[in-house]
Amino acid sequence: MPLFVVQHRHPADRCPAQDKEMAPQLLKHLSKTHAETFGVKILSEAVLDGKHTLYLTVEAADSNAVTKYMEPFSRAGSVEVYPASFCETVVDRGFC
C-alpha cells in the first residue's frame, strides 16, 4: 500500500487541543481503528511541541483517502499530504 506523510498546521489561537469539546473528538478520529474505516493505516503520529504542527505517517490506497480522512483537521488549519517511501525503497531504486 502507498505511503504518505501528512502535515497539519494551525494557528495557536485555533489550536484544537484547547477546545474541550473538539479535542476528545479529534483523538477519537486519530485512533487507528477509526482511521481504518477510511482505508487509512496510521503508522506513526507526532505533534511538534509549541509549533501547532501534527505529522502522521500513514498507508492508504491513494492520497484522496488520506485527504478525506484529514478533513476535520482542515477546518482548523492546513493539511498537506505528501507521497513518501521507506528508506529501504529509496535505496533499492537508487533515488529519493
VOTOR-818624 format. One line per 4 residues: number of its first residue (from 1); their letters; for each residue x, y, z of N, C-alpha, C. Coordinates in nm, 3 decimals. Atoms other than C-alpha are relative to their C-alpha. Example, Ala and Ser with C-alpha at 12.3 -4.5 7.8 and 13.67 -1.06 7.14 Angstrom:
! residues 2
1 = as = 0.089/-0.119/0.000/1.230/-0.450/0.780/0.090/0.120/0.000  -0.082/-0.119/-0.006/1.367/-0.106/0.714/-0.077/0.109/0.073
! end
This chain:
! residues 96
1 = mplf = 0.085/-0.118/0.000/0.000/0.000/0.000/0.089/0.124/0.000  -0.081/-0.123/0.006/0.134/0.350/-0.081/0.015/0.067/0.138  -0.035/-0.068/-0.124/0.297/0.550/0.198/-0.014/0.150/-0.019  0.017/-0.146/0.004/0.218/0.915/0.280/0.043/0.059/0.134
5 = vvqh = -0.025/-0.081/-0.119/0.337/1.177/0.527/-0.098/0.116/-0.006  0.100/-0.106/-0.008/0.070/1.420/0.640/0.049/0.105/0.097  -0.034/-0.111/-0.088/0.139/1.762/0.785/-0.126/0.085/0.018  0.111/-0.091/-0.033/-0.134/1.958/0.962/0.056/0.112/0.087
9 = rhpa = -0.040/-0.118/-0.078/-0.068/2.311/1.087/-0.123/0.085/0.028  0.108/-0.093/-0.034/-0.298/2.552/1.266/0.057/0.114/0.084  -0.046/-0.112/-0.083/-0.261/2.893/1.430/-0.022/-0.031/0.148  0.011/0.023/-0.145/-0.212/2.897/1.807/-0.139/0.032/0.053
13 = drcp = 0.131/-0.040/-0.051/-0.544/3.074/1.858/-0.113/-0.092/-0.047  0.101/0.097/0.046/-0.727/2.791/1.675/0.041/-0.143/0.035  -0.051/0.132/-0.038/-0.549/2.502/1.847/-0.113/-0.089/0.051  0.107/0.090/-0.042/-0.794/2.210/1.872/0.019/-0.058/0.140
17 = aqdk = -0.026/0.054/-0.133/-0.625/2.088/2.192/-0.059/0.088/0.110  0.057/-0.093/-0.098/-0.764/2.397/2.370/-0.152/-0.012/0.009  0.146/0.012/0.006/-1.123/2.315/2.273/-0.043/-0.127/0.071  0.036/0.114/-0.083/-1.268/2.089/2.542/-0.099/-0.096/-0.067
21 = emap = 0.091/0.088/0.074/-1.531/1.952/2.302/0.067/-0.063/-0.121  -0.063/0.049/0.122/-1.323/1.919/1.987/0.116/-0.095/0.027  -0.121/0.079/-0.026/-1.007/1.771/2.143/-0.030/-0.150/0.015  0.027/0.144/-0.011/-1.162/1.437/2.251/-0.050/-0.061/-0.131
25 = qllk = 0.048/0.049/0.129/-1.334/1.405/1.912/0.116/-0.023/-0.096  -0.115/0.016/0.087/-1.005/1.456/1.730/0.086/-0.119/0.043  -0.074/0.117/-0.046/-0.832/1.197/1.949/-0.069/-0.129/-0.045  0.075/0.116/0.047/-1.108/0.951/1.865/0.022/-0.017/-0.151
29 = hlsk = -0.022/0.004/0.144/-1.067/1.040/1.497/0.138/-0.054/-0.034  -0.138/0.044/0.024/-0.692/0.975/1.522/0.026/-0.145/0.043  -0.022/0.140/-0.040/-0.743/0.625/1.662/0.023/-0.086/-0.124  -0.031/0.088/0.114/-0.605/0.351/1.440/-0.125/-0.071/-0.050
33 = thae = 0.123/0.069/0.041/-0.940/0.172/1.440/-0.088/0.090/-0.084  0.084/-0.093/0.076/-1.128/0.479/1.322/0.062/0.034/-0.134  -0.069/-0.031/0.126/-0.867/0.565/1.059/-0.022/-0.111/-0.102  0.018/0.113/0.091/-0.907/0.217/0.912/-0.136/0.001/-0.068
37 = tfgv = 0.131/-0.010/0.066/-1.274/0.293/0.838/0.007/0.089/-0.124  -0.025/-0.085/0.117/-1.137/0.548/0.586/0.098/-0.066/-0.096  -0.101/0.066/0.082/-0.891/0.297/0.444/0.139/0.053/0.025  -0.128/-0.061/-0.037/-0.603/0.470/0.623/0.058/-0.077/0.118
41 = kils = -0.070/0.068/-0.108/-0.349/0.284/0.836/0.104/0.096/0.057  -0.094/-0.091/-0.064/-0.168/0.511/1.082/0.120/-0.080/0.051  -0.124/0.064/-0.044/0.194/0.405/1.129/0.065/0.076/0.115  -0.054/-0.082/-0.108/0.302/0.697/1.348/-0.066/0.136/-0.001
45 = eavl = 0.051/-0.136/-0.011/0.191/1.035/1.474/0.083/0.074/0.103  -0.073/-0.083/-0.094/0.363/1.322/1.648/-0.040/0.146/-0.020  0.025/-0.144/0.002/0.297/1.685/1.737/0.129/0.068/0.041  -0.119/-0.077/-0.035/0.587/1.930/1.735/-0.037/0.094/0.114
49 = dgkh = 0.031/-0.081/-0.118/0.583/2.090/2.080/0.013/0.149/-0.031  0.000/-0.144/0.016/0.491/2.456/2.067/-0.011/0.050/-0.143  0.002/-0.040/0.141/0.468/2.457/1.687/-0.138/-0.015/-0.065  0.136/0.019/0.054/0.098/2.364/1.638/0.005/-0.072/-0.134
53 = tlyl = -0.020/0.079/0.122/0.206/2.109/1.378/-0.007/-0.148/0.034  0.018/0.144/-0.015/0.096/1.745/1.355/0.056/-0.070/-0.122  -0.046/0.084/0.110/0.272/1.483/1.143/-0.055/-0.141/0.020  0.042/0.139/0.002/0.129/1.145/1.053/0.076/-0.071/-0.110
57 = tvea = -0.049/0.088/0.106/0.290/0.862/0.860/-0.108/-0.106/-0.015  0.115/0.088/0.023/0.015/0.657/0.700/0.018/-0.080/-0.128  0.014/0.075/0.124/-0.056/0.395/0.438/-0.146/0.008/-0.041  0.136/-0.006/0.055/-0.360/0.424/0.212/0.006/-0.033/-0.148
61 = adsn = 0.005/0.035/0.143/-0.472/0.322/-0.136/0.043/0.118/-0.087  -0.037/-0.118/0.077/-0.429/0.681/-0.257/-0.012/0.125/0.088  0.000/-0.125/-0.078/-0.393/1.042/-0.142/-0.141/0.052/0.025  0.139/-0.044/-0.021/-0.767/1.103/-0.183/-0.057/-0.056/0.129
65 = avtk = 0.047/0.061/-0.124/-0.841/0.861/0.101/0.058/0.074/0.121  -0.065/-0.072/-0.109/-0.591/1.044/0.322/-0.060/0.139/0.016  0.058/-0.135/-0.004/-0.730/1.386/0.231/-0.139/-0.005/0.062  0.136/0.014/-0.055/-1.085/1.270/0.310/0.008/-0.026/0.150
69 = ymep = -0.018/0.030/-0.142/-0.969/1.126/0.643/0.040/0.125/0.079  -0.052/-0.118/-0.071/-0.794/1.453/0.736/-0.094/0.120/-0.004  0.094/-0.113/0.017/-1.096/1.673/0.653/-0.030/0.073/0.132  0.025/-0.076/-0.124/-1.175/1.754/1.022/0.115/0.093/0.038
73 = fsra = -0.116/-0.084/-0.033/-0.822/1.893/1.061/0.010/0.120/-0.093  -0.006/-0.113/0.094/-0.857/2.113/0.754/-0.090/0.114/0.046  0.085/-0.106/-0.054/-1.127/2.306/0.942/0.077/0.092/0.095  -0.078/-0.078/-0.097/-0.866/2.422/1.195/0.126/0.061/-0.061
77 = gsve = -0.124/-0.049/0.060/-0.576/2.483/0.957/0.029/-0.071/-0.130  -0.040/0.060/0.128/-0.381/2.349/0.662/0.028/-0.150/0.016  -0.034/0.142/0.006/-0.338/1.985/0.563/0.074/-0.023/-0.131  -0.079/0.036/0.118/-0.066/1.869/0.324/0.024/-0.150/0.004
81 = vypa = -0.022/0.144/0.012/-0.042/1.509/0.203/0.112/-0.022/-0.100  -0.117/0.020/0.084/0.295/1.403/0.063/0.021/-0.149/-0.027  -0.040/0.138/0.028/0.374/1.077/-0.119/0.138/-0.023/0.062  -0.126/0.028/-0.069/0.659/0.908/0.065/0.044/-0.144/-0.028
85 = sfce = -0.055/0.134/0.014/0.879/0.599/0.066/0.080/-0.034/0.125  -0.088/0.045/-0.105/1.055/0.390/0.325/0.144/0.010/-0.051  -0.141/-0.015/0.039/1.435/0.431/0.325/0.048/-0.117/-0.083  -0.042/0.119/0.077/1.484/0.076/0.200/-0.044/0.009/-0.145
89 = tvvd = 0.051/-0.017/0.136/1.269/0.151/-0.104/0.084/0.100/-0.078  -0.081/-0.103/0.065/1.468/0.464/-0.182/0.138/-0.055/-0.039  -0.131/0.057/0.029/1.798/0.277/-0.160/-0.011/-0.102/-0.114  0.018/0.103/0.105/1.666/-0.012/-0.373/-0.018/0.062/-0.138
93 = rgfc = 0.023/-0.059/0.132/1.552/0.221/-0.651/0.112/0.096/-0.040  -0.117/-0.082/0.030/1.863/0.441/-0.624/-0.023/0.148/-0.008  0.026/-0.145/-0.005/1.699/0.782/-0.581/-0.115/0.028/0.096  0.105/-0.043/-0.092/1.475/0.979/-0.346/-0.130/0.027/-0.073
! end
